[in-house]
Amino acid sequence: MPKHTHLHRRKGSNSYYFRAKVPVDLQEHYRKQEITYSLRTSDHKKALELVRGAAVKLDQEFAEIRRQRDAKPIQTLSKMEMDRLVLMLEHSVLSADDELRMAGSYAPNGWLKDHAVASPETAVPPLPRRSLPASPSCPVASAVGPWSFSSRCLSGAQPN
């Protein structure tokens, strides 16, 4: 029978277990030296399939944790990066707005029915919509949709 490094079986148990050592540099994050859990099967072939997938997932998780831990903060953003972030925010706000409107949570004057505003200073009115240019040369228009706060196409934006 083929074996796998992370496939184990406990004495007196029919179930197979996934067992992997946590790398030394990640032990502080996991607060343990080993990860062990049941694969919930006693079939060896099925256990081999499950342990292979689990090993790949764990390796990806280790890599992601290291990437986040070692990431350097961004000091500056290019104009293109800023425009991209603005578009993502606008899209998110508009999607949430559409969901609220479709759910009927907006009053006819545009303010939320279910949320009381403590003072006019804390109130944020709905943002106006201006359409993006709907031209074939503007990939942003098709990606974001027909509505955005931006009034220009960012397809020609150049990094600083």
N, C-alpha and C positions, 0 to 999 in steps of 0.2 A: 504494500500500500504506500502511495506517495505521502510524504510528510510535509508539514509546513512549520516554520519556526515558531509561529504564534499559536499553533493548535495544540491544546492540551486536554487531558481527561483526568479528572480527580479520581482517586481510589474510592471504590464503592459507588461510583456514579456512572450512569450510562450517557450522560450529557457531555458534549464537548464544550470547551471554554476557549475564549480568546484571551491571550496573556501576552503583554508586551512591556518591556522595560521603558520607563520614561527617561529620556536623555537627561544627563546631569544639569545642563543649562536650562531645562524646563521644569525641573523638580520643584522649584520655588513656586512656579505658576500652578502646577497641579497639586502641590502639597502631598505628594506621594511618589514612591519610587517605581511603582508598577501599576499597570492598568489591567484589570481582570474582570471579565463578565461572561455569562453563559451565552452560548450561541443557540440555546434552546432546541437542540436536535441531538439525536443519538445516531443518525445516519452519517457515516464517514464522508461520503461524496458530497452531501449537502453541507456538512461542516467545512469541508475544503473550500467550497464556493464562498461560503459566508466569511471565512477567515481571510481569504484573499481580498475581498471587498473591504472588510474591516481594517486590514493592514494598510491598504491604499488610502482609505479615509483618514486614518490616524496619521499617516505620513503627511498628508495634505494639511491636516490640522496643526501638526508640529511646524510645518513650513509657514503657515499663516500666522501663528503666534510669534514665531521668530521675526517675520516680516513686520508685523505691527510693533513689536518690541524695539526693533532696530531702525524703524522708520525715522527719518530726519524731518523735522517740521519745515514746511515750505516757508521760505523767507519772502518771496515775491511771486506774484502771479502775472502771467502774460495777459495781454488784452483778450486773446482768444480764450484762455482759461476762465477769465472773469466773465466773458460773454456766455460761455457754456454754462457756468454756474448760475448766472442770471436766468438763462432759458430753462434750466432744470427747475429752479425755484418757481418761476412763472407757471410752468407746466403743472407742478405740484399744487400750487395755489388754485389754479383754474380747475384742476381735476377735483379737488376737495369742494370747491364752489359748486361745480356741476352736480356732484353727489348730493350735496345739501339741497340744491334746488330740485333735483329729481325726487328726493325723499320728502319734499314739501316743507322743509324747515325754514324757508324764507318767507317773511311777510311781504305783502305787495310793495312796500316802500324799500325793500332790499335789505332790511336788517333782520338778524336772526330772531325768530319767535321765542326760542327756548333759552336764550342767554340774556340775562339782564346786564346792563352796563352800569357800573358804579358811578362813573362821572363822564362828562363829555371828553375830558382829556384822555381817558383810557379807551374811548371808542375809536375803532378803526373802520372807516367807511369802506364799502366794497370798492375794489380797485377798478378803474375804467379799462375797457378792452379796446385794443386797436389791432387790426389784422396785420399779419405779416404779408409781404408781397407774395402773391400766389403766382410765381413764375417758375418755369422749368429749371432756371439757373439757380434757384434757391433751395438747396436740400434741407435747410432748417425748417422751411415752411411745411414740407411734407412730414418731417419727423415730429415736429411739435404739434402740428394741426393747424387749423385755420385761425385760431385765436392766440394772441400773445400780447404782452404789454409793449414789446419791442416793435419799432416801426421800420426797422431796416433788416436786410438780409445779411447774415454774418458769414456767408459762404466765402467771401473774399477777405475775411479778417486775417491779419498777419500777426505772428507773435512778436513781442518786443525784442 
